[in-house]
Amino acid sequence: MSSEAPEPDKGQPAIGEAALLGLCPKCGSRTLFNGIVRFAPRCRVCGLDFARFNVGDGPAAFLILIVGAIVVGLAVWLQVSADPPFWVHILLWVPISTAMVLAGLRFAKGALLASEYQNKAREAGQREE
């Protein structure tokens, strides 16, 4: 038994590529997302049902911790080094945090869905279809 990740079929994108570009993990078309971070119900090209994958809140939970640590660290550094007024922090960190969360959430959700597809993950007790 090999501990390596399964080889993707021809036409299937790698997990990172699928996540970064919003590609269907089955056919590689740009049909994974229907909004900024909302999955499309299914692939318009190959018909893969994205609703059967359960990415849950895992990507959001880790992302909040990662983005929060980065933003707090940078905000403390800015405060100590430049001592700007409070409104500068608001104008700077709110848009940066929002952009980092949206970009990171899109990537994390796409990576998790692509990983579930390539590793044939399913709920415990479910039969293989």
Backbone as a printed PyTorch tensor [residue, N CA C, xyz], in Angstrom:
tensor([[[  0.8420,  -1.1780,   0.0000],
         [  0.0000,   0.0000,   0.0000],
         [  0.8870,   1.2410,   0.0000]],

        [[  0.6340,   2.1730,  -0.8630],
         [  1.4420,   3.3700,  -1.0020],
         [  0.8540,   4.4970,  -0.1600]],

        [[  1.7310,   5.2980,   0.4490],
         [  1.2530,   6.4210,   1.2520],
         [  1.1960,   7.7100,   0.4380]],

        [[  1.5040,   7.6240,  -0.8460],
         [  1.4730,   8.8030,  -1.7030],
         [  0.0390,   9.1740,  -2.0460]],

        [[ -0.1430,  10.4450,  -2.3810],
         [ -1.4670,  10.9120,  -2.8090],
         [ -1.7950,  10.2820,  -4.1530]],

        [[ -3.0710,  10.0220,  -4.4200],
         [ -3.4290,   9.4170,  -5.6930],
         [ -3.1180,  10.3460,  -6.8560]],

        [[ -2.7040,   9.7540,  -7.9640],
         [ -2.4280,  10.5200,  -9.1700],
         [ -3.7330,  11.0310,  -9.7570]],

        [[ -3.8150,  12.3110, -10.1160],
         [ -5.0410,  12.8000, -10.7440],
         [ -5.1830,  12.2350, -12.1480]],

        [[ -6.4350,  11.9910, -12.5440],
         [ -6.7010,  11.5260, -13.8970],
         [ -6.3310,  12.6190, -14.8790]],

        [[ -6.1740,  12.2330, -16.1380],
         [ -5.8660,  13.2160, -17.1640],
         [ -7.0120,  14.2250, -17.2310]],

        [[ -6.6770,  15.4980, -17.2420],
         [ -7.6860,  16.5480, -17.2660],
         [ -8.0110,  17.0930, -15.8940]],

        [[ -7.6740,  16.3490, -14.8440],
         [ -7.9330,  16.8260, -13.4900],
         [ -6.8040,  17.7450, -13.0530]],

        [[ -7.1550,  18.9160, -12.5060],
         [ -6.1100,  19.8170, -12.0250],
         [ -5.5720,  19.3520, -10.6760]],

        [[ -4.3780,  19.8040, -10.3380],
         [ -3.8250,  19.5540,  -9.0080],
         [ -4.6560,  20.3300,  -7.9900]],

        [[ -4.5600,  19.9520,  -6.7280],
         [ -5.3700,  20.5650,  -5.6840],
         [ -5.1030,  22.0710,  -5.5890]],

        [[ -3.8470,  22.4720,  -5.5750],
         [ -3.5130,  23.8940,  -5.4810],
         [ -4.0060,  24.6870,  -6.6830]],

        [[ -3.8600,  24.1060,  -7.8540],
         [ -4.3190,  24.7730,  -9.0770],
         [ -5.8390,  24.9190,  -9.0740]],

        [[ -6.5390,  23.8710,  -8.6730],
         [ -8.0050,  23.9250,  -8.6150],
         [ -8.4640,  24.9790,  -7.6220]],

        [[ -7.7880,  25.0560,  -6.4750],
         [ -8.1690,  26.0250,  -5.4570],
         [ -7.8650,  27.4540,  -5.8860]],

        [[ -6.6980,  27.6640,  -6.4540],
         [ -6.2880,  29.0110,  -6.8340],
         [ -7.1330,  29.5880,  -7.9640]],

        [[ -7.4850,  28.7500,  -8.9360],
         [ -8.2030,  29.2260, -10.1180],
         [ -9.6980,  28.9120, -10.1040]],

        [[-10.1880,  28.2010,  -9.0850],
         [-11.6110,  27.8560,  -9.0200],
         [-12.0010,  26.8230, -10.0620]],

        [[-11.1510,  25.8090, -10.2560],
         [-11.3840,  24.8010, -11.2810],
         [-12.1600,  23.6100, -10.7270]],

        [[-13.0150,  23.0420, -11.5600],
         [-13.7160,  21.8070, -11.2050],
         [-12.6650,  20.7240, -11.0100]],

        [[-12.7170,  19.9710,  -9.9020],
         [-11.6970,  18.9500,  -9.6680],
         [-11.8110,  17.7530, -10.6160]],

        [[-12.9270,  17.6350, -11.3110],
         [-13.1010,  16.5020, -12.2220],
         [-12.6380,  16.8350, -13.6430]],

        [[-13.1020,  17.9650, -14.1840],
         [-12.8050,  18.2600, -15.5920],
         [-11.8620,  19.4420, -15.7870]],

        [[-11.6180,  20.2420, -14.7520],
         [-10.6870,  21.3580, -14.8640],
         [-11.2900,  22.6430, -15.4070]],

        [[-12.6070,  22.7170, -15.5670],
         [-13.2500,  23.9480, -16.0460],
         [-13.3970,  24.9430, -14.8950]],

        [[-13.4390,  26.2200, -15.2040],
         [-13.5800,  27.2560, -14.1740],
         [-15.0350,  27.3930, -13.7520]],

        [[-15.5410,  26.3850, -13.0800],
         [-16.9550,  26.3760, -12.7070],
         [-17.1730,  26.1010, -11.2230]],

        [[-16.1360,  26.1370, -10.4030],
         [-16.2610,  25.7490,  -9.0000],
         [-17.0670,  26.7530,  -8.1790]],

        [[-16.8880,  28.0370,  -8.4420],
         [-17.5430,  29.0570,  -7.6220],
         [-18.6510,  29.7570,  -8.3800]],

        [[-19.7040,  30.1120,  -7.6170],
         [-20.8510,  30.8280,  -8.1660],
         [-20.9010,  32.2550,  -7.6220]],

        [[-19.9340,  32.6170,  -6.8500],
         [-19.8250,  33.9340,  -6.2450],
         [-18.4060,  34.0740,  -5.7300]],

        [[-18.2010,  35.0060,  -4.8180],
         [-16.8460,  35.2060,  -4.3040],
         [-16.3720,  33.9650,  -3.5480]],

        [[-17.1760,  33.4650,  -2.6290],
         [-16.7790,  32.2730,  -1.8730],
         [-17.8620,  31.1950,  -1.8520]],

        [[-18.9130,  31.3580,  -2.6320],
         [-20.0060,  30.3760,  -2.6580],
         [-19.7920,  29.4020,  -3.8110]],

        [[-19.8920,  28.1120,  -3.4910],
         [-19.7590,  27.0920,  -4.5290],
         [-20.9590,  27.1260,  -5.4700]],

        [[-20.7100,  26.7990,  -6.7170],
         [-21.8050,  26.5750,  -7.6610],
         [-22.4750,  25.2620,  -7.2640]],

        [[-23.7420,  25.0590,  -7.6050],
         [-24.3910,  23.7970,  -7.2300],
         [-23.7700,  22.5900,  -7.9370]],

        [[-23.3530,  22.7900,  -9.1780],
         [-22.7260,  21.6980,  -9.9350],
         [-21.8960,  22.2920, -11.0570]],

        [[-21.0060,  21.4820, -11.6100],
         [-20.1780,  21.9250, -12.7400],
         [-21.0570,  22.0130, -13.9820]],

        [[-20.9890,  23.1390, -14.6760],
         [-21.7900,  23.3310, -15.8880],
         [-21.2570,  22.5130, -17.0600]],

        [[-20.0250,  22.0230, -16.9730],
         [-19.4170,  21.2840, -18.0800],
         [-19.5900,  19.7730, -17.9080]],

        [[-19.1400,  19.2410, -16.7650],
         [-19.1810,  17.7810, -16.5810],
         [-20.3260,  17.3110, -15.6870]],

        [[-20.9940,  18.2300, -14.9780],
         [-22.1330,  17.8620, -14.1550],
         [-21.7940,  17.3820, -12.7570]],

        [[-20.5250,  17.4920, -12.3150],
         [-20.1510,  17.0540, -10.9700],
         [-20.9380,  17.8630,  -9.9400]],

        [[-21.6000,  17.1730,  -9.0180],
         [-22.4220,  17.7990,  -7.9880],
         [-21.5310,  18.2660,  -6.8450]],

        [[-21.3050,  19.5750,  -6.7360],
         [-20.4590,  20.1160,  -5.6800],
         [-21.1530,  20.0690,  -4.3280]],

        [[-22.4710,  19.9920,  -4.3050],
         [-23.2220,  19.9790,  -3.0490],
         [-22.9640,  18.7130,  -2.2420]],

        [[-22.4970,  17.6570,  -2.8660],
         [-22.2580,  16.4100,  -2.1200],
         [-20.9840,  16.4530,  -1.2850]],

        [[-20.1610,  17.4810,  -1.4920],
         [-18.9380,  17.6310,  -0.7160],
         [-19.2220,  18.5150,   0.4900]],

        [[-18.6800,  18.1280,   1.6450],
         [-18.9400,  18.8500,   2.8860],
         [-17.6510,  19.4970,   3.3660]],

        [[-17.4400,  20.7570,   2.9940],
         [-16.2370,  21.4410,   3.4580],
         [-16.4400,  22.0480,   4.8390]],

        [[-17.6580,  22.2780,   5.2410],
         [-17.9540,  22.7520,   6.5900],
         [-17.3020,  24.0770,   6.9300]],

        [[-17.0150,  24.2740,   8.2170],
         [-16.4480,  25.5230,   8.7150],
         [-14.9480,  25.4330,   8.9650]],

        [[-14.3370,  24.3180,   8.6260],
         [-12.9050,  24.1420,   8.8610],
         [-12.0450,  25.2200,   8.2380]],

        [[-12.2300,  25.5090,   6.9440],
         [-11.3990,  26.5510,   6.3360],
         [-11.5760,  27.9170,   7.0040]],

        [[-12.7940,  28.2590,   7.3760],
         [-13.0470,  29.5690,   7.9890],
         [-12.3990,  29.6660,   9.3700]],

        [[-12.4660,  28.6030,  10.1540],
         [-11.9050,  28.6310,  11.4990],
         [-10.3930,  28.8310,  11.4700]],

        [[ -9.7040,  28.0630,  10.6340],
         [ -8.2530,  28.2200,  10.5450],
         [ -7.8830,  29.5750,   9.9530]],

        [[ -8.6440,  30.0300,   9.0000],
         [ -8.3540,  31.3010,   8.3480],
         [ -8.4930,  32.4690,   9.3150]],

        [[ -9.4920,  32.4300,  10.1800],
         [ -9.6750,  33.4970,  11.1640],
         [ -8.4480,  33.5770,  12.0740]],

        [[ -7.9520,  32.4280,  12.4840],
         [ -6.7730,  32.4230,  13.3590],
         [ -5.5310,  32.9330,  12.6320]],

        [[ -5.3390,  32.4970,  11.3980],
         [ -4.1510,  32.8940,  10.6420],
         [ -4.1920,  34.3790,  10.2980]],

        [[ -5.2830,  34.8460,   9.7130],
         [ -5.4080,  36.2560,   9.3390],
         [ -5.3800,  37.1360,  10.5840]],

        [[ -6.0460,  36.7050,  11.6340],
         [ -6.0410,  37.4770,  12.8760],
         [ -4.6370,  37.6580,  13.4350]],

        [[ -3.8520,  36.6000,  13.4290],
         [ -2.4800,  36.6910,  13.9370],
         [ -1.6350,  37.6270,  13.0750]],

        [[ -1.7760,  37.5330,  11.7650],
         [ -1.0030,  38.3950,  10.8610],
         [ -1.3950,  39.8580,  11.0460]],

        [[ -2.6950,  40.1400,  11.0530],
         [ -3.1580,  41.5250,  11.1580],
         [ -2.8170,  42.1260,  12.5180]],

        [[ -2.9910,  41.3870,  13.5870],
         [ -2.6580,  41.9130,  14.9180],
         [ -1.1580,  42.1760,  15.0190]],

        [[ -0.3540,  41.2550,  14.5110],
         [  1.0970,  41.4600,  14.5320],
         [  1.5140,  42.7040,  13.7710]],

        [[  0.9450,  42.8880,  12.5800],
         [  1.2730,  44.0700,  11.7820],
         [  0.7430,  45.3490,  12.4210]],

        [[ -0.4450,  45.2910,  13.0130],
         [ -1.0140,  46.4760,  13.6660],
         [ -0.1760,  46.8830,  14.8790]],

        [[  0.2860,  45.9140,  15.6500],
         [  1.1370,  46.2230,  16.8030],
         [  2.4620,  46.8080,  16.3200]],

        [[  3.0370,  46.2170,  15.2850],
         [  4.2860,  46.7420,  14.7350],
         [  4.1160,  48.1890,  14.2700]],

        [[  3.0120,  48.4670,  13.5460],
         [  2.7610,  49.8240,  13.0770],
         [  2.5850,  50.7910,  14.2520]],

        [[  1.8690,  50.3760,  15.2610],
         [  1.6300,  51.2370,  16.4250],
         [  2.9380,  51.5570,  17.1360]],

        [[  3.7640,  50.5530,  17.3130],
         [  5.0220,  50.7560,  18.0320],
         [  6.0000,  51.5920,  17.2100]],

        [[  6.0460,  51.3530,  15.9070],
         [  7.0370,  52.0460,  15.0870],
         [  6.6110,  53.4480,  14.6580]],

        [[  5.3310,  53.6870,  14.4050],
         [  4.9090,  54.9840,  13.8720],
         [  3.9250,  55.7380,  14.7640]],

        [[  3.2790,  55.0540,  15.6920],
         [  2.2820,  55.6560,  16.5890],
         [  1.2320,  56.4940,  15.8440]],

        [[  0.5250,  55.8740,  14.8700],
         [ -0.4910,  56.6330,  14.1340],
         [ -1.7650,  56.7740,  14.9640]],

        [[ -2.6450,  57.7210,  14.5850],
         [ -3.9300,  57.8250,  15.2860],
         [ -4.7920,  56.5690,  15.0230]],

        [[ -5.7680,  56.3860,  15.8750],
         [ -6.6080,  55.1860,  15.8100],
         [ -7.3200,  55.0390,  14.4690]],

        [[ -7.7740,  56.1510,  13.8800],
         [ -8.5170,  56.0760,  12.6240],
         [ -7.6660,  55.5210,  11.4910]],

        [[ -6.3540,  55.6810,  11.5630],
         [ -5.4640,  55.1040,  10.5460],
         [ -5.5370,  53.5830,  10.6110]],

        [[ -5.5720,  53.0470,  11.8050],
         [ -5.6870,  51.5950,  11.9690],
         [ -6.9950,  51.0920,  11.3500]],

        [[ -8.0600,  51.8030,  11.5990],
         [ -9.3560,  51.3830,  11.0500],
         [ -9.3380,  51.4220,   9.5310]],

        [[ -8.8730,  52.5420,   8.9730],
         [ -8.8310,  52.6720,   7.5090],
         [ -7.8910,  51.6630,   6.8640]],

        [[ -6.8720,  51.2480,   7.5620],
         [ -5.8900,  50.3250,   7.0040],
         [ -6.2710,  48.8600,   7.2040]],

        [[ -6.5990,  48.4720,   8.4200],
         [ -6.7380,  47.0460,   8.7320],
         [ -8.0900,  46.4450,   8.3860]],

        [[ -9.1520,  47.2120,   8.3720],
         [-10.4530,  46.6480,   8.0080],
         [-10.4660,  46.1720,   6.5530]],

        [[-10.0460,  46.9930,   5.5740],
         [-10.0370,  46.4900,   4.1940],
         [ -9.0050,  45.3830,   3.9640]],

        [[ -7.8420,  45.4990,   4.6050],
         [ -6.8260,  44.4510,   4.4360],
         [ -7.3230,  43.1340,   5.0100]],

        [[ -7.9300,  43.1710,   6.1830],
         [ -8.4690,  41.9440,   6.7890],
         [ -9.5630,  41.3340,   5.9230]],

        [[-10.4480,  42.1630,   5.4150],
         [-11.5340,  41.6760,   4.5680],
         [-10.9930,  41.0190,   3.3090]],

        [[-10.0500,  41.6620,   2.6650],
         [ -9.4670,  41.0940,   1.4440],
         [ -8.7390,  39.7840,   1.7320]],

        [[ -7.9900,  39.7370,   2.8180],
         [ -7.2590,  38.5100,   3.1560],
         [ -8.2130,  37.3560,   3.4720]],

        [[ -9.2920,  37.6530,   4.1740],
         [-10.2530,  36.6030,   4.5190],
         [-10.9570,  36.0840,   3.2660]],

        [[-11.4130,  36.9850,   2.4080],
         [-12.1270,  36.5320,   1.2040],
         [-11.2210,  35.7380,   0.2710]],

        [[-10.0110,  36.2250,   0.0350],
         [ -9.0840,  35.4990,  -0.8350],
         [ -8.6800,  34.1680,  -0.2100]],

        [[ -8.3900,  34.1800,   1.0730],
         [ -7.9910,  32.9540,   1.7470],
         [ -9.1170,  31.9470,   1.8510]],

        [[-10.3270,  32.4250,   2.0990],
         [-11.4710,  31.5220,   2.2210],
         [-11.7780,  30.8520,   0.8850]],

        [[-11.7050,  31.6270,  -0.1840],
         [-11.9340,  31.0560,  -1.5090],
         [-10.9030,  29.9620,  -1.8030]],

        [[ -9.6330,  30.2480,  -1.5060],
         [ -8.5780,  29.2690,  -1.7460],
         [ -8.7470,  28.0340,  -0.8590]],

        [[ -8.9960,  28.2480,   0.4310],
         [ -9.1020,  27.1360,   1.3770],
         [-10.2960,  26.2300,   1.0630]],

        [[-11.4430,  26.8340,   0.7350],
         [-12.6180,  26.0270,   0.4030],
         [-12.3930,  25.2430,  -0.8860]],

        [[-11.7900,  25.8840,  -1.8790],
         [-11.5010,  25.1920,  -3.1310],
         [-10.5260,  24.0500,  -2.9430]],

        [[ -9.5020,  24.2670,  -2.1200],
         [ -8.5090,  23.2230,  -1.8620],
         [ -9.1400,  22.0390,  -1.1310]],

        [[ -9.9830,  22.3130,  -0.1580],
         [-10.6110,  21.2310,   0.5890],
         [-11.5660,  20.4260,  -0.2870]],

        [[-12.3520,  21.1010,  -1.1240],
         [-13.2620,  20.3790,  -2.0190],
         [-12.4750,  19.5390,  -3.0260]],

        [[-11.4320,  20.1060,  -3.6050],
         [-10.6150,  19.3580,  -4.5710],
         [ -9.9400,  18.1660,  -3.8950]],

        [[ -9.4870,  18.3610,  -2.6690],
         [ -8.8590,  17.2660,  -1.9270],
         [ -9.8600,  16.1560,  -1.6210]],

        [[-11.0760,  16.5350,  -1.2220],
         [-12.1130,  15.5310,  -0.9650],
         [-12.4210,  14.7420,  -2.2390]],

        [[-12.4870,  15.4270,  -3.3600],
         [-12.7920,  14.7380,  -4.6220],
         [-11.6590,  13.7840,  -4.9990]],

        [[-10.4280,  14.2560,  -4.9640],
         [ -9.3080,  13.4300,  -5.4130],
         [ -9.0410,  12.2500,  -4.4870]],

        [[ -9.3620,  12.4070,  -3.2020],
         [ -9.1490,  11.3180,  -2.2490],
         [-10.4030,  10.4900,  -2.0010]],

        [[-11.4680,  10.7850,  -2.7600],
         [-12.7460,  10.0640,  -2.6580],
         [-13.2570,  10.0280,  -1.2190]],

        [[-13.1540,  11.1720,  -0.5410],
         [-13.6170,  11.2800,   0.8600],
         [-15.1410,  11.2970,   0.8970]],

        [[-15.6960,  10.7110,   1.9480],
         [-17.1540,  10.7240,   2.1320],
         [-17.4370,  10.5860,   3.6240]],

        [[-18.6750,  10.8120,   4.0040],
         [-19.0800,  10.7000,   5.3920],
         [-18.9090,   9.2540,   5.8680]],

        [[-18.5860,   9.0920,   7.1440],
         [-18.4420,   7.7670,   7.7040],
         [-19.7650,   7.0160,   7.6200]],

        [[-19.7210,   5.7850,   7.2290],
         [-20.9260,   4.9680,   7.1320],
         [-21.6270,   5.0490,   5.7860]],

        [[-21.1970,   5.9680,   4.9180],
         [-21.7900,   6.0820,   3.5990],
         [-21.2110,   5.0250,   2.6840]],

        [[-22.0490,   4.5010,   1.8300],
         [-21.5710,   3.5330,   0.8400],
         [-21.0370,   4.2530,  -0.3740]],

        [[-20.0690,   3.6170,  -1.0260],
         [-19.5050,   4.2020,  -2.2300],
         [-20.5150,   4.1410,  -3.3560]],

        [[-20.6430,   5.2430,  -4.1060],
         [-21.6050,   5.2780,  -5.2010],
         [-20.9880,   4.8400,  -6.4850]]])
